[in-house]
Amino acid sequence: MNFQRIKESDAVDLPLLLKNRLVSLVLYLKEKIDAGQFNELTLAHIAKDNRMTIPQLMEFGFTKANLLCHVVVAENEILIQKLVGLDLSTMGSSLTEQVKAYVFQLYQNDLKHLALRTAIQSYAWMWSVVDEARVSNQAMKLMTPIHIAFQAQDFEHIDARCHAIWALYIQGLRTAALGKGSASDCLAAITPSLEFITESKK
């Protein structure tokens, strides 16, 4: 993560007609994911249900994996608008408490959309470089409050610490996905490593 290179916009520059089509496709896929029907969904189903043909979808670059990325970006944007303005200094007396409180809020939000977060695991490997860059940029945005908190306390290697915390965060989600754990369970699973990262400035 290079926090000096965060892009303000994660939107893809598309013609208006195609943007409208994409909005409809994202809503359609979100419904299928929430209903637990995403894995069985084929590109043919997507095309038919949205009055398109497979060649049309592919002409626009819309594969199943790519469309999932668009769903992820849309959901992440909602989360970014909700959380990135938080001041961690008000969330605990120590940096460790502050980071844990923020990560806990991330888990609370993501567990409301666990079906989507679970679906990502199988398809993220098929994302294009552009898709991956958009999601990575959003991850940096979500980690910005933690980055600022590290800076305020003069920590070293801040980008690397934030990268490690994000990786831990994703690992912690498996506690919910595999064991039906709560946000507290997810946080507990990564707390020892999280404390190691936040308690030493070197």
LOKEMI-961174 format. One record per atom (N, C-alpha, C, O, CB): x negated, y negated, z negated; residue in one letter. Coordinates in steps of 0.2 Angstrom, whole numbers, padded with zeros to 4 digits, always signed. Last residue first. Glycine has a CB too. Layout:
<pts>
XYZA...
</pts>
This chain:
<pts>
-0046-0002-0082K-0051+0000-0077K-0049+0005-0072K-0053+0007-0068K-0057+0003-0081K-0035-0003-0091K-0036-0008-0086K-0042-0007-0080K-0042-0010-0075K-0038-0015-0089K-0024+0009-0096S-0031+0007-0095S-0032+0002-0089S-0029+0003-0084S-0035+0014-0094S-0010+0010-0096E-0013+0009-0102E-0021+0007-0102E-0024+0005-0107E-0012+0014-0107E-0004+0014-0084T-0003+0008-0086T-0006+0006-0093T-0006+0000-0095T+0005+0007-0088T-0009+0027-0081I-0010+0022-0076I-0009+0015-0079I-0013+0010-0077I-0005+0023-0070I-0004+0034-0092F-0011+0034-0091F-0013+0028-0086F-0018+0025-0087F-0013+0041-0088F+0009+0033-0091E+0006+0030-0097E-0001+0029-0095E-0005+0024-0097E+0007+0033-0103E+0012+0041-0080L+0013+0034-0080L+0010+0030-0085L+0007+0025-0084L+0021+0033-0080L+0008+0053-0085S+0004+0051-0080S+0005+0043-0079S+0001+0039-0078S+0006+0054-0073S+0019+0055-0095P+0012+0055-0097P+0007+0052-0091P+0002+0049-0093P+0010+0063-0097P+0031+0053-0087T+0029+0048-0092T+0021+0049-0094T+0018+0044-0094T+0033+0049-0098T+0037+0061-0078I+0031+0057-0076I+0028+0053-0081I+0023+0050-0079I+0033+0053-0069I+0048+0066-0085A+0044+0071-0081A+0037+0067-0079A+0032+0071-0078A+0047+0074-0075A+0055+0056-0090A+0051+0060-0095A+0046+0064-0091A+0041+0065-0093A+0056+0064-0099A+0062+0051-0078L+0056+0047-0081L+0052+0051-0086L+0046+0050-0086L+0060+0041-0085L+0070+0062-0077C+0066+0060-0071C+0060+0056-0074C+0054+0058-0073C+0069+0056-0066C+0078+0061-0089D+0074+0067-0087D+0068+0066-0082D+0063+0068-0082D+0078+0073-0085D+0084+0049-0087S+0079+0050-0092S+0075+0056-0091S+0069+0056-0093S+0083+0051-0099S+0092+0052-0076A+0087+0047-0075A+0082+0047-0081A+0076+0047-0079A+0090+0040-0075A+0094+0070-0077S+0097+0063-0077S+0091+0058-0076S+0085+0060-0075S+0100+0062-0084S+0093+0085-0066G+0091+0080-0072G+0094+0073-0071G+0096+0071-0066G+0084+0080-0072G+0095+0096-0058K+0101+0092-0060K+0099+0087-0066K+0104+0086-0070K+0107+0096-0061K+0084+0101-0053G+0086+0103-0060G+0092+0100-0062G+0094+0100-0068G+0081+0103-0065G+0081+0096-0041L+0080+0103-0042L+0084+0106-0048L+0086+0111-0049L+0073+0105-0042L+0084+0082-0042A+0086+0086-0036A+0086+0094-0037A+0091+0097-0035A+0082+0085-0030A+0078+0078-0054A+0086+0078-0053A+0088+0082-0047A+0093+0086-0048A+0087+0070-0051A+0065+0081-0051T+0068+0084-0058T+0076+0083-0057T+0079+0088-0060T+0066+0079-0063T+0062+0074-0040R+0063+0082-0039R+0066+0085-0046R+0070+0090-0045R+0057+0085-0038R+0059+0062-0044L+0066+0063-0042L+0068+0070-0041L+0073+0072-0041L+0067+0059-0035L+0046+0063-0048G+0051+0063-0053G+0058+0064-0050G+0062+0067-0054G+0051+0057-0057G+0040+0060-0035Q+0040+0067-0038Q+0045+0068-0044Q+0048+0073-0044Q+0032+0068-0041Q+0043+0047-0034I+0046+0052-0029I+0046+0059-0032I+0050+0062-0031I+0042+0051-0022I+0035+0042-0044Y+0042+0041-0044Y+0046+0046-0040Y+0051+0049-0042Y+0043+0034-0042Y+0022+0045-0040L+0025+0049-0046L+0032+0048-0046L+0036+0053-0048L+0022+0045-0052L+0021+0037-0029A+0021+0044-0028A+0024+0048-0034A+0027+0053-0033A+0013+0046-0027A+0022+0025-0036W+0027+0026-0031W+0027+0034-0030W+0032+0037-0030W+0026+0022-0025W+0010+0025-0044I+0017+0025-0047I+0022+0027-0043I+0027+0031-0044I+0018+0018-0050I+0001+0025-0034A+0001+0031-0038A+0008+0031-0041A+0011+0036-0042A-0005+0031-0043A+0003+0012-0029H+0004+0017-0024H+0004+0024-0028H+0009+0028-0027H-0003+0018-0020H+0000+0005-0040C+0006+0004-0038C+0008+0010-0033C+0013+0013-0033C+0008-0002-0034C-0014+0007-0041R-0010+0009-0046R-0002+0010-0044R+0001+0014-0046R-0010+0004-0052R-0019+0002-0029A-0019+0009-0030A-0015+0011-0035A-0012+0017-0035A-0027+0011-0031A-0016-0012-0031D-0013-0009-0026D-0013-0001-0027D-0008+0002-0026D-0016-0010-0019D-0025-0014-0042I-0017-0015-0043I-0014-0011-0038I-0009-0007-0039I-0015-0022-0043I-0038-0014-0048H-0035-0009-0043H-0028-0009-0043H-0025-0003-0043H-0038-0002-0045H-0036-0021-0064E-0039-0020-0058E-0036-0014-0054E-0032-0011-0056E-0047-0018-0060E-0025-0033-0073F-0027-0026-0071F-0031-0026-0065F-0031-0030-0061F-0021-0021-0071F-0020-0045-0079D-0027-0044-0076D-0030-0037-0076D-0035-0036-0077D-0032-0048-0081D-0007-0046-0082Q-0011-0044-0087Q-0018-0042-0085Q-0022-0038-0088Q-0008-0038-0090Q-0001-0051-0070A-0001-0055-0076A-0005-0053-0082A-0007-0057-0086A+0007-0055-0078A-0003-0039-0062Q-0007-0046-0061Q-0007-0050-0067Q-0012-0053-0069Q-0005-0049-0055Q+0006-0031-0067F-0001-0029-0067F-0005-0035-0067F-0010-0036-0070F-0003-0024-0062F+0018-0038-0063A+0017-0037-0070A+0009-0035-0071A+0006-0037-0076A+0021-0031-0073A+0017-0038-0049I+0016-0044-0052I+0015-0043-0060I+0011-0047-0063I+0023-0048-0052I+0019-0024-0047H+0013-0027-0045H+0012-0034-0049H+0006-0035-0051H+0013-0028-0037H+0032-0023-0052I+0027-0019-0056I+0020-0022-0054I+0016-0023-0058I+0027-0012-0054I+0039-0030-0042P+0039-0032-0049P+0033-0029-0053P+0031-0032-0058P+0046-0031-0052P+0035-0022-0030T+0032-0029-0031T+0033-0031-0038T+0028-0034-0041T+0036-0034-0027T+0040-0010-0027M+0035-0010-0032M+0032-0017-0033M+0028-0018-0038M+0029-0006-0029M+0049-0014-0017L+0052-0011-0023L+0047-0011-0029L+0048-0011-0034L+0055-0004-0022L+0040-0017-0007K+0045-0022-0010K+0047-0020-0016K+0048-0024-0021K+0050-0024-0005K+0034-0005-0004M+0030-0010-0007M+0035-0016-0010M+0033-0018-0015M+0026-0013-0002M+0046+0001+0001A+0043+0004-0005A+0038-0001-0008A+0039-0002-0014A+0039+0010-0004A+0047-0006+0013Q+0052-0007+0008Q+0050-0004+0001Q+0051-0007-0004Q+0058-0003+0010Q+0036-0001+0020N+0036-0008+0018N+0041-0010+0013N+0040-0014+0008N+0038-0012+0024N+0039+0012+0021S+0034+0010+0017S+0034+0003+0015S+0032+0001+0009S+0027+0012+0021S+0050+0010+0031V+0051+0013+0024V+0045+0012+0019V+0047+0010+0013V+0052+0021+0024V+0042+0005+0042R+0048+0002+0039R+0050+0004+0032R+0051+0000+0027R+0054+0002+0043R+0033+0015+0044A+0031+0009+0042A+0036+0005+0039A+0035+0001+0034A+0028+0005+0048A+0041+0026+0049E+0037+0026+0042E+0035+0020+0040E+0035+0018+0034E+0031+0031+0044E+0046+0020+0061D+0051+0022+0055D+0047+0022+0049D+0049+0019+0044D+0054+0028+0057D+0034+0019+0068V+0038+0013+0066V+0042+0014+0061V+0043+0010+0056V+0042+0011+0073V+0030+0032+0069V+0026+0028+0065V+0029+0021+0063V+0028+0019+0058V+0019+0026+0069V+0045+0042+0066S+0040+0039+0070S+0035+0035+0066S+0037+0033+0060S+0043+0035+0076S+0048+0057+0056W+0049+0050+0058W+0043+0047+0062W+0038+0050+0062W+0049+0045+0051W+0047+0069+0052M+0048+0069+0059M+0049+0061+0061M+0051+0060+0067M+0055+0072+0061M+0046+0069+0038W+0040+0072+0042W+0041+0070+0050W+0036+0070+0053W+0039+0079+0041W+0059+0066+0034A+0054+0061+0034A+0047+0063+0038A+0044+0059+0041A+0052+0059+0027A+0067+0078+0033Y+0067+0074+0040Y+0061+0069+0040Y+0060+0066+0045Y+0073+0071+0041Y+0067+0083+0021S+0066+0088+0026S+0065+0084+0033S+0062+0087+0037S+0072+0092+0027S+0069+0072+0012Q+0063+0077+0011Q+0062+0081+0017Q+0056+0082+0019Q+0064+0081+0005Q+0081+0066+0014I+0075+0063+0017I+0069+0068+0017I+0065+0068+0021I+0073+0057+0012I+0090+0073+0006A+0090+0074+0014A+0084+0071+0017A+0081+0074+0022A+0096+0070+0017A+0088+0067-0006T+0087+0074-0005T+0086+0076+0003T+0081+0079+0005T+0092+0079-0008T+0093+0055-0005R+0086+0055-0006R+0084+0063-0005R+0078+0064-0004R+0085+0053-0014R+0107+0058-0002L+0103+0054+0003L+0095+0055+0002L+0091+0057+0006L+0104+0047+0003L+0111+0063-0014A+0111+0067-0008A+0107+0064-0002A+0104+0068+0002A+0119+0068-0006A+0109+0053-0023L+0104+0059-0023L+0105+0063-0017L+0099+0065-0014L+0105+0063-0029L+0114+0041-0027H+0113+0042-0019H+0108+0048-0019H+0104+0049-0014H+0111+0036-0015H+0112+0039-0040K+0119+0038-0037K+0119+0040-0030K+0125+0041-0027K+0121+0031-0038K+0099+0040-0042L+0103+0046-0043L+0110+0045-0041L+0114+0050-0040L+0103+0047-0051L+0095+0027-0039D+0094+0033-0034D+0098+0039-0035D+0100+0042-0031D+0086+0035-0033D+0098+0020-0050N+0101+0018-0044N+0100+0024-0039N+0105+0026-0035N+0098+0012-0041N+0090+0027-0060Q+0098+0026-0061Q+0101+0025-0054Q+0106+0027-0053Q+0099+0021-0066Q+0078+0025-0055Y+0080+0032-0055Y+0088+0031-0056Y+0092+0035-0052Y+0078+0035-0061Y+0076+0011-0057L+0076+0014-0050L+0079+0021-0050L+0083+0022-0045L+0068+0014-0048L+0077+0010-0071Q+0082+0007-0067Q+0082+0010-0059Q+0087+0011-0056Q+0082+0000-0067Q+0065+0017-0073F+0071+0020-0076F+0077+0017-0072F+0082+0021-0070F+0072+0019-0083F+0056+0008-0069V+0056+0014-0065V+0063+0018-0067V+0066+0021-0063V+0050+0019-0067V+0058-0002-0079Y+0059-0004-0071Y+0060+0003-0068Y+0065+0004-0064Y+0054-0008-0068Y+0054+0004-0090A+0061+0002-0090A+0063+0000-0082A+0068+0002-0081A+0061-0005-0094A+0041+0007-0087K+0045+0013-0088K+0052+0010-0088K+0057+0014-0085K+0044+0016-0095K+0035-0006-0086V+0035-0002-0080V+0040+0004-0081V+0044+0006-0077V+0028+0001-0079V+0037-0010-0100Q+0040-0014-0094Q+0041-0009-0088Q+0046-0009-0085Q+0036-0020-0093Q+0030-0001-0107E+0037-0001-0108E+0041-0005-0102E+0046-0003-0100E+0039-0005-0115E+0017-0004-0102T+0020+0002-0101T+0027+0002-0102T+0031+0006-0098T+0016+0007-0106T+0016-0018-0106L+0016-0016-0099L+0019-0009-0098L+0023-0008-0093L+0009-0017-0096L+0026-0021-0120S+0020-0019-0117S+0021-0018-0110S+0027-0017-0108S+0017-0013-0121S+0039-0025-0123S+0034-0029-0126S+0027-0027-0124S+0022-0031-0124S+0034-0028-0134S+0051-0027-0110G+0048-0023-0115G+0042-0027-0117G+0040-0032-0114G+0045-0017-0112G+0057-0035-0101M+0060-0028-0101M+0056-0024-0106M+0057-0018-0106M+0060-0025-0094M+0052-0047-0097T+0058-0047-0102T+0061-0040-0103T+0066-0039-0107T+0064-0051-0098T+0043-0044-0088S+0040-0047-0095S+0046-0047-0100S+0045-0047-0106S+0037-0054-0094S+0048-0042-0076L+0047-0036-0081L+0045-0038-0088L+0045-0034-0092L+0042-0032-0078L+0061-0049-0068D+0055-0051-0072D+0054-0046-0077D+0057-0045-0082D+0056-0058-0075D+0068-0045-0053L+0068-0044-0060L+0061-0046-0063L+0056-0045-0059L+0069-0036-0061L+0069-0045-0039G+0069-0052-0043G+0068-0051-0050G+0068-0056-0054G+0075-0056-0041G+0072-0032-0034V+0065-0035-0034V+0064-0042-0037V+0058-0044-0038V+0063-0036-0026V+0085-0027-0036L+0080-0026-0041L+0073-0030-0040L+0070-0032-0045L+0078-0019-0041L+0094-0030-0026K+0096-0030-0033K+0091-0030-0038K+0091-0033-0043K+0100-0023-0034K+0088-0030-0014Q+0091-0036-0016Q+0093-0036-0023Q+0094-0041-0027Q+0097-0037-0012Q+0084-0016-0015I+0079-0022-0015I+0082-0028-0017I+0079-0032-0021I+0075-0023-0008I+0096-0010-0013L+0092-0009-0019L+0087-0014-0020L+0086-0017-0026L+0088-0002-0019L+0099-0013+0000I+0104-0015-0006I+0100-0015-0012I+0101-0019-0016I+0110-0010-0006I+0088-0008+0007E+0089-0015+0007E+0094-0017+0001E+0093-0022-0002E+0092-0017+0013E+0090+0006+0005N+0085+0003+0002N+0086-0005+0001N+0084-0008-0004N+0078+0005+0005N+0101+0008+0014E+0102+0009+0007E+0096+0005+0003E+0098+0003-0002E+0102+0016+0005E+0094+0005+0026A+0100+0001+0024A+0102+0002+0017A+0103-0003+0013A+0107+0003+0028A+0084+0014+0026V+0083+0007+0026V+0088+0003+0024V+0088-0002+0020V+0080+0005+0033V+0092+0026+0027V+0088+0025+0021V+0086+0017+0021V+0086+0015+0015V+0081+0029+0022V+0098+0025+0040V+0102+0025+0034V+0098+0023+0027V+0100+0019+0023V+0105+0032+0033V+0087+0025+0048H+0091+0019+0048H+0095+0019+0041H+0097+0014+0039H+0095+0019+0054H+0083+0038+0045C+0078+0033+0043C+0082+0026+0043C+0081+0022+0038C+0072+0032+0048C+0093+0045+0051L+0092+0046+0044L+0088+0040+0041L+0089+0037+0036L+0089+0052+0042L+0089+0042+0064L+0096+0039+0062L+0096+0040+0054L+0098+0035+0051L+0102+0043+0065L+0078+0049+0066N+0077+0042+0066N+0084+0039+0063N+0083+0034+0060N+0077+0040+0074N+0083+0062+0064A+0078+0060+0059A+0078+0052+0060A+0077+0049+0054A+0071+0063+0061A+0091+0063+0076K+0094+0064+0069K+0089+0061+0064K+0092+0058+0059K+0095+0072+0068K+0087+0049+0087T+0086+0056+0085T+0090+0057+0078T+0091+0052+0075T+0079+0059+0085T+0088+0037+0097F+0092+0039+0091F+0091+0047+0090F+0096+0050+0093F+0099+0037+0091F+0083+0030+0108G+0079+0033+0103G+0082+0036+0097G+0078+0036+0092G+0074+0027+0101G+0092+0027+0117F+0091+0022+0112F+0086+0024+0107F+0085+0020+0103F+0098+0021+0109F+0092+0040+0124E+0090+0034+0128E+0088+0028+0123E+0084+0024+0124E+0095+0031+0133E+0098+0048+0115M+0091+0048+0116M+0088+0042+0119M+0082+0041+0119M+0090+0055+0119M+0111+0044+0116L+0108+0043+0109L+0100+0043+0110L+0097+0039+0107L+0110+0049+0105L+0114+0047+0129Q+0114+0040+0127Q+0110+0039+0120Q+0107+0034+0120Q+0122+0038+0126Q+0112+0061+0130P+0107+0057+0133P+0108+0049+0131P+0102+0046+0131P+0109+0057+0141P+0123+0064+0121I+0117+0065+0119I+0112+0061+0123I+0107+0058+0120I+0115+0073+0119I+0136+0051+0122T+0133+0057+0124T+0126+0058+0121T+0123+0053+0119T+0133+0057+0132T+0149+0045+0111M+0143+0044+0115M+0141+0051+0118M+0144+0056+0116M+0137+0041+0110M+0159+0045+0101R+0160+0043+0108R+0154+0041+0112R+0154+0037+0116R+0166+0038+0108R+0155+0050+0089N+0154+0043+0090N+0155+0040+0097N+0153+0035+0099N+0147+0040+0087N+0157+0063+0089D+0161+0060+0084D+0160+0052+0085D+0164+0048+0082D+0158+0062+0077D+0147+0066+0099K+0154+0067+0100K+0158+0063+0096K+0163+0060+0098K+0156+0075+0100K+0135+0063+0093A+0137+0060+0099A+0144+0060+0100A+0147+0055+0102A+0133+0063+0105A+0135+0072+0082I+0134+0065+0081I+0137+0061+0087I+0141+0056+0087I+0127+0063+0079I+0135+0084+0088H+0141+0082+0084H+0141+0074+0083H+0146+0071+0083H+0140+0085+0077H+0123+0084+0095A+0129+0084+0099A+0135+0082+0095A+0140+0079+0097A+0130+0092+0101A+0114+0084+0084L+0115+0078+0088L+0121+0078+0093L+0124+0073+0094L+0108+0077+0093L+0123+0092+0070T+0118+0092+0076T+0119+0085+0080T+0124+0081+0079T+0120+0098+0081T+0124+0095+0053L+0126+0091+0058L+0121+0091+0064L+0115+0091+0063L+0126+0083+0056L+0120+0102+0042E+0123+0106+0048E+0125+0102+0054E+0127+0104+0059E+0130+0109+0045E+0115+0092+0034N+0111+0098+0037N+0114+0101+0043N+0110+0103+0047N+0109+0103+0031N+0126+0084+0030F+0121+0082+0035F+0117+0087+0038F+0116+0087+0044F+0117+0077+0031F+0137+0087+0022Q+0137+0090+0028Q+0132+0088+0033Q+0132+0089+0039Q+0144+0088+0031Q+0140+0081+0009G+0135+0087+0010G+0135+0090+0016G+0134+0096+0017G+0138+0091+0004G+0146+0069+0009A+0150+0075+0009A+0146+0081+0009A+0149+0086+0009A+0155+0074+0015A+0135+0060+0011D+0139+0060+0004D+0143+0066+0003D+0145+0069-0002D+0143+0054+0003D+0132+0063+0024I+0127+0064+0019I+0131+0065+0012I+0130+0070+0008I+0122+0059+0018I+0144+0058+0030K+0142+0065+0031K+0137+0067+0026K+0138+0073+0023K+0139+0066+0038K+0143+0044+0027E+0149+0048+0025E+0147+0056+0025E+0149+0059+0021E+0155+0046+0029E+0131+0041+0033K+0131+0040+0026K+0137+0044+0023K+0136+0048+0018K+0132+0033+0024K+0134+0043+0047L+0130+0047+0044L+0130+0047+0036L+0129+0052+0033L+0123+0046+0046L+0143+0032+0048Y+0146+0038+0049Y+0141+0044+0046Y+0143+0048+0043Y+0146+0040+0057Y+0135+0021+0045L+0141+0022+0041L+0143+0029+0042L+0145+0032+0037L+0146+0017+0043L+0126+0022+0056V+0124+0023+0049V+0129+0024+0045V+0129+0028+0040V+0120+0016+0048V+0135+0020+0067L+0131+0027+0066L+0129+0028+0059L+0129+0033+0056L+0126+0027+0071L+0138+0007+0065S+0143+0012+0065S+0140+0019+0064S+0143+0023+0060S+0147+0012+0072S+0126+0001+0067V+0129+0000+0061V+0135+0006+0060V+0135+0008+0055V+0133-0007+0060V+0123+0004+0080L+0119+0007+0075L+0123+0007+0068L+0122+0011+0064L+0112+0004+0075L+0133-0004+0087R+0133+0004+0088R+0129+0007+0082R+0131+0012+0079R+0130+0006+0095R+0127-0016+0084N+0134-0014+0082N+0135-0007+0082N+0138-0004+0077N+0140-0018+0086N+0115-0015+0090K+0115-0016+0083K+0122-0014+0080K+0122-0011+0075K+0114-0024+0081K+0119-0015+0104L+0116-0009+0101L+0116-0009+0093L+0117-0004+0090L+0109-0008+0103L+0124-0027+0105L+0129-0022+0106L+0126-0015+0103L+0130-0011+0100L+0130-0020+0114L+0113-0035+0103L+0119-0036+0098L+0123-0030+0099L+0125-0027+0094L+0122-0042+0100L+0097-0027+0104P+0102-0031+0107P+0108-0030+0103P+0109-0025+0099P+0104-0028+0114P+0085-0027+0090L+0089-0023+0095L+0095-0028+0098L+0096-0033+0095L+0093-0017+0092L+0072-0025+0080D+0075-0030+0085D+0079-0026+0091D+0076-0023+0095D+0069-0034+0088D+0075-0019+0064V+0073-0018+0071V+0076-0022+0076V+0082-0023+0076V+0074-0010+0073V+0071-0026+0048A+0076-0024+0054A+0072-0023+0060A+0067-0026+0061A+0081-0030+0054A+0064-0029+0038D+0063-0022+0040D+0068-0021+0046D+0068-0015+0047D+0065-0018+0034D+0055-0044+0035S+0061-0041+0038S+0059-0034+0039S+0054-0032+0042S+0063-0045+0044S+0043-0048+0029E+0049-0050+0026E+0055-0046+0028E+0060-0045+0024E+0050-0058+0028E+0030-0036+0025K+0034-0040+0030K+0041-0042+0027K+0044-0038+0023K+0035-0035+0036K+0016-0037+0016I+0023-0035+0016I+0026-0039+0021I+0026-0046+0021I+0026-0037+0009I+0002-0038+0015R+0005-0037+0021R+0012-0035+0021R+0015-0032+0026R+0001-0032+0025R-0003-0037+0002Q-0004-0044+0006Q+0000-0044+0013Q+0000-0049+0016Q-0011-0045+0007Q-0001-0025-0002F+0004-0030-0004F+0003-0036-0001F+0008-0041-0001F+0004-0030-0012F-0003-0011+0005N-0007-0017+0005N-0001-0022+0004N+0002-0024+0008N-0011-0018+0012N-0004+0006+0000M+0000+0000+0000M-0004-0006+0000M-0009-0007-0004M+0005+0000-0006M
</pts>
